[in-house]
Amino acid sequence: MKGSVDLVRRQLDLQAVVAPEISATVGVAAAFAVNPIVGAAVFAASKVLGPLWNKVSILRYRITGPIDQPQINEVLRQARSNKKQ
């Protein structure tokens, strides 16, 4: 999160970046519990598609306005690069 908070005027001017991570572990475990054959297929698919799951969108938000009623707007959505932010 970057920006400024004016405590005297109680105003926000911030930018927030959210980079969610997705894990296939829970899905694979659930699939094995329901049906071992489906679980094996989901496990194989997770290994093949794993690199794609790392390219989850980065979400950027602009947070402005008074502290007690901030305005939160999505600014930009882009594919995640390989470098960490």
N, C-alpha and C positions, 0 to 999 in steps of 0.2 A: 504494500500500500504506500502511495506517495501523495504528497500534497500538503495542505495546511488546514489547521483547525484554529479559528479565531474564537478563543474562549470569552473575550470581552464582548464581542458582537454576537457570539453564539452561532457562528457560520462555519460551514464545511465547504472545502474545495479539494476533493480527493480523487485519486484514480486507484482502483483496486484491480489486481490481476488474479484470476483463479485458474489453476491448471489441475483439473481433476484426474486422478489415476483410476484406471479400471483394472480389476483383477478377475480372472476367470476361475479362481479356486473354488468359490462358493457354487458357481454354476456346475462345475465338474463334479463336485461332491454331491450336489442335489441330483444330478443326472445318474450317477452311480447308485444312489439310494433308490431311485425309482426303477431303473433298468440298467444292469451292468453293460449290456451291448450299447445302449444309447450313451452311457457314461464313457465308454471307450471311444466312441465316435466323437463326443464332445471334447474329450481330452486330446485326441489327435487334431481336431480342428483348432483347439486353443494353441497347440504348438505351431501349427502352420500360420495361423492368423495373429499370433502374438505380436509380431512387429507392427501390425496395423493398429493394435490396441494402444500402442505407445504414442500414436499420433492423434491423440484426443485433442479436441479444440481447446485453445486458450481463450478464456472469457475475460473481457475487459469491461469494467464498469466505471462510470463517472458518478461521484456522489457529491451533490451540491445542496445548498440551501441551509435552513435553520437546523440546529442540532436536534430539536424535538420533532421535526417533520422533514427529514432529508429526502431529496429526490434522487432515486437510483435509476440510472439509464445504462443499458448495454451499449458500449461504444463500438467495439470491433470484435469480430470472431475470426480467428485464423488457425491454420494447422500448426501444431506444436513443432518446433525445430528440434534438432538433436541436442542442442546446448541447453543447460539448465538456466532458469531465470531466477 
